[in-house]
Amino acid sequence: QLELVESGGGLVQPGGSLRLSCVQSGHDFTTYYMGWFRQNLGKEREFVAGIDRSGRYRWYSDIVRGRFTISRDNAANTVSLQMNNLRPEDTATYYCLAYERPITNKTTTGGYWGQGTQVTVSS
């Protein structure tokens, strides 16, 4: 059974940085496209970033482009999200996704999801 475990969330001041990690077990990590989504209370789950199987190709939502960087380490079965210049509106639970096809902003169901890690940006 495939399992995804996110970590690295916490409380940070506006303008600060956090690095999230997601470790996969149970399946061949290289089989999957990986992505990050986020969701705040009362709002829809929204796409943040995606990465292909090799890690060569990466894509982002407009709101995080230039501030966040997604990467993967296939030897460690890990996908990461470096988050810089954080804003209060980045506050959300961040979820890791493993999916068998390229991930888009519409990939809000299906695939495999982690339990999430909370990010709070506040002064």
PyMOL commands that set and color helices and strands:
alter all, ss='L'
color gray80, all
select helices_A, chain A and resi 29-31+74-76+88-90
alter helices_A, ss='H'
color red, helices_A
select strands_A, chain A and resi 3-7+10-12+18-25+33-39+46-51+58-60+68-73+78-83+92-99+112-113+117-121
alter strands_A, ss='S'
color yellow, strands_A
deselect
rebuild
show_as cartoon
